[in-house]
Amino acid sequence: MHVEYEEFASIQDIFSYVASAMPPMKNTIPINSYRGYVFAFIPLSHNNGDVYLMIYTRGTLDGRILEFDISTNTFRKVNAIERADKTYFVVLTPKRNTIADEAIKKLG
């Protein structure tokens, strides 16, 4: 497995990037909060799947559903996914993530 990295200054920047890279009509996206980082992995190779882009920033988010408004660059906690015009992030906080552990170790 090979990981490339792209670091951002804020969680909102991560949300904007991921929201703009997701396929149209997909408004629910998983995001990880793990070991002091908020990140997502994006596969870069289509055939064998062993090259990933890790987009990340330092920070934490509680496991919950966050509604993100890309036009105002803001997010808020919600209890349900209700609106088709918003992007929702389901924050996952794994107990262990071996791919993330290896990627974080290489960050130095």
N, C-alpha and C positions, 0 to 999 in steps of 0.2 A: 504494500500500500504506500502510495506517495501522496503527501498533503502539501498543497500550496496555501498561502495565507494572505488575507487582506484584513488589516486592522482598521477599525473605525473609532471615532471619538465618542460616540454616544449610542445608546440603545435605539433611539429614534432613527439614527443613520442605518443601523442594522435592519430595522423594520422597513424603512424605505427601500433599501436594496432588495431585500427578499420579496417584498410586495411587488416590486417592478419586474422581478425575474420570474415570478410564478406564472403559470399558464392562465390565460383569461378564464373567467368564470370559476376560479378556485379562490375562495375567500377565507379558507381556514388552513392555517399553516403551522406546523410544529416548530418550536424554537426551544433550545436547550439553555438551562441555567445550571452551571456545574462548576464547582471548584473556583468560584470567583470570576467566571466568564459567562457571557451571554453569547451564544453562537448558533450557527447553522452550517451544516455540511452540504455542499452542492457537488454532485458527481460531474466530473469533467470528461471522463471517457465513457462512451456509450457501449462499447463492446464488452470489455472485461471488468469495468467498474472499480479499478484499483487506483484511480487518480481523483482526488477530491480537492475542492476549494473550501477552506474553512474561513468564513467571514465571522469576525468576532470583535468584541469590545470587553473591557473589564467591567464587571458589575454583577448584580444578582437580581433575579426576579422570583417572586413567590409563584409556586405552581398554581396557575389559574388561567382563565380566559381573559385576554386583553383585546379590546377593540381599538384598532389603529385607524386614524383619519390621516391619510397621506397629504391632503390639501393643507391641513394645519400642523402637521408633523407632531401630533399628540396621541397619547394612548391613555386608556382608562380601564379599570377592572370592570367586568360585566359578569352577570350570572348565566347568560345564555347568548347564543349566536342568533341574532334577530334580523339584521339588515343586510341586504345584498349589496349595498353601496359602500360598505365598510370592509376592511380586512381584519380578520381575527387571528390572533396568535394563541395557540394552545401551548402554554409554558410547561415544559417537561423538566423535571429535576430528578435525573436517574440516581440511583444509589451507586451504581458503577457503570462507567462507559469506557471500555477499553480503547476504542478508536480515539476518543477525546483525550484520554490519559496519554497516549502516545503523541498526539498532536501538541498538547500543552507542554509536554516534556521538551519537545523540540523548539518551542518558543523561547526557551532559555531562561 
